Amino acid sequence: MTMRVLFVGEGTSDNGLVPHIENVAARGGREVSVTVPDFSLLRPPVGHSVQQKLQAAHELGGAYDLVVAQRDADRGSAQDRRDEIEAAVVKEWPGVHHVAVVPIRMLEAWLLLDEACLRRVAENPRGRVPLDLPNGLAAEKIADPKALLKDSLARASECRGRRLVQFQKRFTQHRQRMLELLDPRGPVACLPSWQAFIHDLEEAFRSPRR
Protein backbone atom coordinates (compact mmCIF):
# COMPACT_ATOMS: atom_id res chain seq x y z
CA MET A 1 0.00 0.00 0.00
CA THR A 2 1.33 3.42 -0.93
CA MET A 3 2.38 5.58 2.01
CA ARG A 4 1.21 9.18 1.69
CA VAL A 5 3.90 11.68 2.72
CA LEU A 6 3.48 15.41 3.27
CA PHE A 7 6.71 17.40 2.87
CA VAL A 8 7.06 20.91 4.26
CA GLY A 9 10.31 22.86 3.90
CA GLU A 10 11.39 26.40 4.61
CA GLY A 11 11.41 27.40 0.93
CA THR A 12 10.77 25.97 -2.51
CA SER A 13 14.41 25.01 -3.08
CA ASP A 14 14.16 22.67 -0.09
CA ASN A 15 11.99 20.50 -2.33
CA GLY A 16 15.29 19.01 -3.47
CA LEU A 17 14.97 16.78 -0.40
CA VAL A 18 12.01 14.95 -1.95
CA PRO A 19 14.13 12.61 -4.15
CA HIS A 20 16.08 11.59 -1.03
CA ILE A 21 12.84 10.77 0.78
CA GLU A 22 11.71 8.68 -2.19
CA ASN A 23 15.08 6.90 -2.43
CA VAL A 24 15.12 5.98 1.26
CA ALA A 25 11.60 4.60 0.90
CA ALA A 26 12.57 2.60 -2.18
CA ARG A 27 15.56 1.07 -0.41
CA GLY A 28 13.21 -0.05 2.34
CA GLY A 29 10.74 -1.55 -0.10
CA ARG A 30 8.14 1.15 0.51
CA GLU A 31 5.97 2.75 -2.13
CA VAL A 32 5.41 6.42 -1.32
CA SER A 33 3.60 9.38 -2.76
CA VAL A 34 5.18 12.66 -1.62
CA THR A 35 3.05 15.79 -1.72
CA VAL A 36 4.64 19.24 -1.62
CA PRO A 37 1.84 21.80 -1.17
CA ASP A 38 1.94 24.98 -3.22
CA PHE A 39 1.15 27.50 -0.51
CA SER A 40 1.26 30.33 -3.05
CA LEU A 41 -2.28 29.27 -3.99
CA LEU A 42 -3.55 30.52 -0.65
CA ARG A 43 -4.52 34.04 0.39
CA PRO A 44 -3.55 35.66 2.68
CA PRO A 45 0.06 34.47 2.35
CA VAL A 46 1.04 31.56 4.58
CA GLY A 47 3.37 32.34 7.51
CA HIS A 48 6.85 30.92 7.91
CA SER A 49 6.37 28.70 10.95
CA VAL A 50 5.94 24.94 10.66
CA GLN A 51 2.58 25.15 12.40
CA GLN A 52 1.29 27.79 9.98
CA LYS A 53 2.34 25.67 7.01
CA LEU A 54 0.78 22.52 8.40
CA GLN A 55 -2.41 24.42 9.11
CA ALA A 56 -2.39 25.69 5.53
CA ALA A 57 -1.90 22.14 4.25
CA HIS A 58 -5.28 21.29 5.78
CA GLU A 59 -6.86 24.02 3.70
CA LEU A 60 -5.42 22.50 0.55
CA GLY A 61 -6.90 19.12 1.46
CA GLY A 62 -5.44 15.63 1.47
CA ALA A 63 -4.75 12.86 3.97
CA TYR A 64 -1.27 11.71 4.99
CA ASP A 65 0.46 8.90 6.83
CA LEU A 66 3.72 10.75 7.46
CA VAL A 67 4.76 14.39 7.79
CA VAL A 68 8.36 15.31 6.92
CA ALA A 69 9.14 18.85 8.06
CA GLN A 70 12.44 20.65 7.46
CA ARG A 71 13.54 23.52 9.70
CA ASP A 72 17.09 24.84 9.97
CA ALA A 73 18.56 25.03 13.46
CA ASP A 74 19.94 28.53 12.71
CA ARG A 75 21.44 29.84 15.96
CA GLY A 76 19.24 27.76 18.24
CA SER A 77 19.62 24.14 19.21
CA ALA A 78 18.59 21.23 17.02
CA GLN A 79 16.43 19.90 19.85
CA ASP A 80 14.50 23.17 20.02
CA ARG A 81 13.63 22.78 16.33
CA ARG A 82 12.67 19.14 16.82
CA ASP A 83 10.41 20.13 19.70
CA GLU A 84 8.89 22.90 17.57
CA ILE A 85 8.13 20.49 14.74
CA GLU A 86 6.70 17.85 17.06
CA ALA A 87 4.41 20.38 18.74
CA ALA A 88 3.19 21.65 15.36
CA VAL A 89 2.42 18.15 14.06
CA VAL A 90 0.63 17.15 17.26
CA LYS A 91 -1.52 20.28 17.05
CA GLU A 92 -2.31 20.30 13.34
CA TRP A 93 -2.09 16.60 12.36
CA PRO A 94 -2.67 14.65 15.59
CA GLY A 95 -1.94 10.95 15.32
CA VAL A 96 0.25 11.32 12.20
CA HIS A 97 3.85 10.17 12.49
CA HIS A 98 6.51 12.72 11.59
CA VAL A 99 10.19 13.11 10.74
CA ALA A 100 11.98 16.32 11.68
CA VAL A 101 14.74 17.38 9.27
CA VAL A 102 17.03 19.77 11.15
CA PRO A 103 20.27 20.85 9.45
CA ILE A 104 22.67 22.56 11.85
CA ARG A 105 22.62 26.32 11.27
CA MET A 106 21.47 26.08 7.62
CA LEU A 107 20.79 23.38 5.07
CA GLU A 108 23.46 24.96 2.84
CA ALA A 109 26.06 23.47 5.20
CA TRP A 110 25.20 20.05 3.75
CA LEU A 111 25.83 21.30 0.23
CA LEU A 112 29.20 22.90 0.97
CA LEU A 113 30.79 19.48 1.49
CA ASP A 114 30.28 18.14 -2.04
CA GLU A 115 32.73 20.02 -4.25
CA ALA A 116 32.16 17.80 -7.30
CA CYS A 117 28.42 18.41 -7.13
CA LEU A 118 28.96 22.14 -6.67
CA ARG A 119 31.19 22.40 -9.75
CA ARG A 120 28.72 20.35 -11.77
CA VAL A 121 25.80 22.60 -10.86
CA ALA A 122 27.99 25.62 -11.59
CA GLU A 123 28.19 24.23 -15.17
CA ASN A 124 31.97 24.01 -14.99
CA PRO A 125 32.72 20.47 -13.74
CA ARG A 126 36.36 20.56 -14.91
CA GLY A 127 37.06 23.93 -13.28
CA ARG A 128 40.19 24.29 -11.18
CA VAL A 129 39.55 27.57 -9.39
CA PRO A 130 40.30 26.95 -5.67
CA LEU A 131 37.12 27.03 -3.61
CA ASP A 132 38.50 26.42 -0.11
CA LEU A 133 35.35 24.66 1.03
CA PRO A 134 35.05 23.41 4.62
CA ASN A 135 35.54 19.76 5.49
CA GLY A 136 33.41 17.58 7.73
CA LEU A 137 31.88 19.11 10.83
CA ALA A 138 33.52 22.47 10.03
CA ALA A 139 30.71 23.07 7.51
CA GLU A 140 28.21 23.38 10.37
CA LYS A 141 30.34 26.06 12.06
CA ILE A 142 30.30 28.50 9.12
CA ALA A 143 28.58 31.72 10.19
CA ASP A 144 26.63 32.12 6.93
CA PRO A 145 26.75 28.93 4.83
CA LYS A 146 24.16 30.31 2.41
CA ALA A 147 26.37 33.25 1.50
CA LEU A 148 29.42 30.99 1.19
CA LEU A 149 27.54 28.58 -1.08
CA LYS A 150 26.36 31.40 -3.33
CA ASP A 151 29.88 32.82 -3.55
CA SER A 152 31.41 29.38 -4.14
CA LEU A 153 29.00 28.62 -6.98
CA ALA A 154 29.84 31.95 -8.60
CA ARG A 155 33.58 31.32 -8.32
CA ALA A 156 33.24 27.75 -9.58
CA SER A 157 31.31 28.96 -12.63
CA GLU A 158 34.18 31.29 -13.61
CA CYS A 159 31.57 33.59 -15.15
CA ARG A 160 32.32 37.28 -15.52
CA GLY A 161 30.36 40.48 -16.08
CA ARG A 162 26.77 40.07 -17.25
CA ARG A 163 27.07 36.29 -17.37
CA LEU A 164 27.95 36.28 -13.68
CA VAL A 165 25.03 38.56 -12.84
CA GLN A 166 22.63 36.25 -14.69
CA PHE A 167 24.21 33.18 -13.10
CA GLN A 168 23.78 34.55 -9.58
CA LYS A 169 20.12 35.29 -10.21
CA ARG A 170 19.58 31.53 -10.52
CA PHE A 171 20.90 30.73 -7.05
CA THR A 172 17.58 29.28 -5.82
CA GLN A 173 17.48 26.86 -8.76
CA HIS A 174 21.15 25.99 -8.29
CA ARG A 175 20.59 25.29 -4.61
CA GLN A 176 17.67 22.98 -5.32
CA ARG A 177 19.60 21.15 -8.03
CA MET A 178 22.57 20.65 -5.71
CA LEU A 179 20.26 19.22 -3.07
CA GLU A 180 18.70 16.83 -5.58
CA LEU A 181 22.12 15.65 -6.77
CA LEU A 182 23.70 15.41 -3.32
CA ASP A 183 25.32 12.00 -2.82
CA PRO A 184 23.72 10.61 0.36
CA ARG A 185 26.76 8.39 0.92
CA GLY A 186 29.25 11.12 0.02
CA PRO A 187 30.89 13.73 2.28
CA VAL A 188 27.57 14.80 3.81
CA ALA A 189 27.22 11.35 5.39
CA CYS A 190 29.72 12.36 8.09
CA LEU A 191 27.34 14.93 9.56
CA PRO A 192 25.14 13.80 12.50
CA SER A 193 22.30 16.02 11.26
CA TRP A 194 22.25 14.19 7.90
CA GLN A 195 22.61 10.82 9.62
CA ALA A 196 19.61 11.65 11.82
CA PHE A 197 17.54 12.62 8.76
CA ILE A 198 18.24 9.32 7.00
CA HIS A 199 17.90 7.21 10.17
CA ASP A 200 14.57 8.76 11.14
CA LEU A 201 13.22 8.26 7.62
CA GLU A 202 14.30 4.63 7.61
CA GLU A 203 12.58 4.09 10.95
CA ALA A 204 9.40 5.76 9.70
CA PHE A 205 9.31 3.57 6.61
CA ARG A 206 9.95 0.45 8.69
CA SER A 207 6.83 1.08 10.75
CA PRO A 208 3.92 -1.33 10.20
CA ARG A 209 2.47 -0.97 6.72
CA ARG A 210 -0.77 0.92 6.65
C-alpha positions as CSV (number, residue, x, y, z in Angstrom):
1,M,0.0,0.0,0.0
2,T,1.3,3.4,-0.9
3,M,2.4,5.6,2.0
4,R,1.2,9.2,1.7
5,V,3.9,11.7,2.7
6,L,3.5,15.4,3.3
7,F,6.7,17.4,2.9
8,V,7.1,20.9,4.3
9,G,10.3,22.9,3.9
10,E,11.4,26.4,4.6
11,G,11.4,27.4,0.9
12,T,10.8,26.0,-2.5
13,S,14.4,25.0,-3.1
14,D,14.2,22.7,-0.1
15,N,12.0,20.5,-2.3
16,G,15.3,19.0,-3.5
17,L,15.0,16.8,-0.4
18,V,12.0,15.0,-2.0
19,P,14.1,12.6,-4.2
20,H,16.1,11.6,-1.0
21,I,12.8,10.8,0.8
22,E,11.7,8.7,-2.2
23,N,15.1,6.9,-2.4
24,V,15.1,6.0,1.3
25,A,11.6,4.6,0.9
26,A,12.6,2.6,-2.2
27,R,15.6,1.1,-0.4
28,G,13.2,-0.1,2.3
29,G,10.7,-1.5,-0.1
30,R,8.1,1.1,0.5
31,E,6.0,2.7,-2.1
32,V,5.4,6.4,-1.3
33,S,3.6,9.4,-2.8
34,V,5.2,12.7,-1.6
35,T,3.0,15.8,-1.7
36,V,4.6,19.2,-1.6
37,P,1.8,21.8,-1.2
38,D,1.9,25.0,-3.2
39,F,1.2,27.5,-0.5
40,S,1.3,30.3,-3.1
41,L,-2.3,29.3,-4.0
42,L,-3.6,30.5,-0.7
43,R,-4.5,34.0,0.4
44,P,-3.6,35.7,2.7
45,P,0.1,34.5,2.4
46,V,1.0,31.6,4.6
47,G,3.4,32.3,7.5
48,H,6.9,30.9,7.9
49,S,6.4,28.7,11.0
50,V,5.9,24.9,10.7
51,Q,2.6,25.2,12.4
52,Q,1.3,27.8,10.0
53,K,2.3,25.7,7.0
54,L,0.8,22.5,8.4
55,Q,-2.4,24.4,9.1
56,A,-2.4,25.7,5.5
57,A,-1.9,22.1,4.3
58,H,-5.3,21.3,5.8
59,E,-6.9,24.0,3.7
60,L,-5.4,22.5,0.5
61,G,-6.9,19.1,1.5
62,G,-5.4,15.6,1.5
63,A,-4.8,12.9,4.0
64,Y,-1.3,11.7,5.0
65,D,0.5,8.9,6.8
66,L,3.7,10.8,7.5
67,V,4.8,14.4,7.8
68,V,8.4,15.3,6.9
69,A,9.1,18.9,8.1
70,Q,12.4,20.7,7.5
71,R,13.5,23.5,9.7
72,D,17.1,24.8,10.0
73,A,18.6,25.0,13.5
74,D,19.9,28.5,12.7
75,R,21.4,29.8,16.0
76,G,19.2,27.8,18.2
77,S,19.6,24.1,19.2
78,A,18.6,21.2,17.0
79,Q,16.4,19.9,19.8
80,D,14.5,23.2,20.0
81,R,13.6,22.8,16.3
82,R,12.7,19.1,16.8
83,D,10.4,20.1,19.7
84,E,8.9,22.9,17.6
85,I,8.1,20.5,14.7
86,E,6.7,17.8,17.1
87,A,4.4,20.4,18.7
88,A,3.2,21.6,15.4
89,V,2.4,18.2,14.1
90,V,0.6,17.1,17.3
91,K,-1.5,20.3,17.0
92,E,-2.3,20.3,13.3
93,W,-2.1,16.6,12.4
94,P,-2.7,14.6,15.6
95,G,-1.9,10.9,15.3
96,V,0.2,11.3,12.2
97,H,3.9,10.2,12.5
98,H,6.5,12.7,11.6
99,V,10.2,13.1,10.7
100,A,12.0,16.3,11.7
101,V,14.7,17.4,9.3
102,V,17.0,19.8,11.2
103,P,20.3,20.9,9.5
104,I,22.7,22.6,11.8
105,R,22.6,26.3,11.3
106,M,21.5,26.1,7.6
107,L,20.8,23.4,5.1
108,E,23.5,25.0,2.8
109,A,26.1,23.5,5.2
110,W,25.2,20.1,3.8
111,L,25.8,21.3,0.2
112,L,29.2,22.9,1.0
113,L,30.8,19.5,1.5
114,D,30.3,18.1,-2.0
115,E,32.7,20.0,-4.3
116,A,32.2,17.8,-7.3
117,C,28.4,18.4,-7.1
118,L,29.0,22.1,-6.7
119,R,31.2,22.4,-9.7
120,R,28.7,20.4,-11.8
121,V,25.8,22.6,-10.9
122,A,28.0,25.6,-11.6
123,E,28.2,24.2,-15.2
124,N,32.0,24.0,-15.0
125,P,32.7,20.5,-13.7
126,R,36.4,20.6,-14.9
127,G,37.1,23.9,-13.3
128,R,40.2,24.3,-11.2
129,V,39.5,27.6,-9.4
130,P,40.3,26.9,-5.7
131,L,37.1,27.0,-3.6
132,D,38.5,26.4,-0.1
133,L,35.3,24.7,1.0
134,P,35.1,23.4,4.6
135,N,35.5,19.8,5.5
136,G,33.4,17.6,7.7
137,L,31.9,19.1,10.8
138,A,33.5,22.5,10.0
139,A,30.7,23.1,7.5
140,E,28.2,23.4,10.4
141,K,30.3,26.1,12.1
142,I,30.3,28.5,9.1
143,A,28.6,31.7,10.2
144,D,26.6,32.1,6.9
145,P,26.7,28.9,4.8
146,K,24.2,30.3,2.4
147,A,26.4,33.3,1.5
148,L,29.4,31.0,1.2
149,L,27.5,28.6,-1.1
150,K,26.4,31.4,-3.3
151,D,29.9,32.8,-3.5
152,S,31.4,29.4,-4.1
153,L,29.0,28.6,-7.0
154,A,29.8,32.0,-8.6
155,R,33.6,31.3,-8.3
156,A,33.2,27.7,-9.6
157,S,31.3,29.0,-12.6
158,E,34.2,31.3,-13.6
159,C,31.6,33.6,-15.1
160,R,32.3,37.3,-15.5
161,G,30.4,40.5,-16.1
162,R,26.8,40.1,-17.3
163,R,27.1,36.3,-17.4
164,L,28.0,36.3,-13.7
165,V,25.0,38.6,-12.8
166,Q,22.6,36.2,-14.7
167,F,24.2,33.2,-13.1
168,Q,23.8,34.5,-9.6
169,K,20.1,35.3,-10.2
170,R,19.6,31.5,-10.5
171,F,20.9,30.7,-7.0
172,T,17.6,29.3,-5.8
173,Q,17.5,26.9,-8.8
174,H,21.2,26.0,-8.3
175,R,20.6,25.3,-4.6
176,Q,17.7,23.0,-5.3
177,R,19.6,21.2,-8.0
178,M,22.6,20.7,-5.7
179,L,20.3,19.2,-3.1
180,E,18.7,16.8,-5.6
181,L,22.1,15.6,-6.8
182,L,23.7,15.4,-3.3
183,D,25.3,12.0,-2.8
184,P,23.7,10.6,0.4
185,R,26.8,8.4,0.9
186,G,29.2,11.1,0.0
187,P,30.9,13.7,2.3
188,V,27.6,14.8,3.8
189,A,27.2,11.4,5.4
190,C,29.7,12.4,8.1
191,L,27.3,14.9,9.6
192,P,25.1,13.8,12.5
193,S,22.3,16.0,11.3
194,W,22.2,14.2,7.9
195,Q,22.6,10.8,9.6
196,A,19.6,11.7,11.8
197,F,17.5,12.6,8.8
198,I,18.2,9.3,7.0
199,H,17.9,7.2,10.2
200,D,14.6,8.8,11.1
201,L,13.2,8.3,7.6
202,E,14.3,4.6,7.6
203,E,12.6,4.1,10.9
204,A,9.4,5.8,9.7
205,F,9.3,3.6,6.6
206,R,9.9,0.5,8.7
207,S,6.8,1.1,10.7
208,P,3.9,-1.3,10.2
209,R,2.5,-1.0,6.7
210,R,-0.8,0.9,6.6
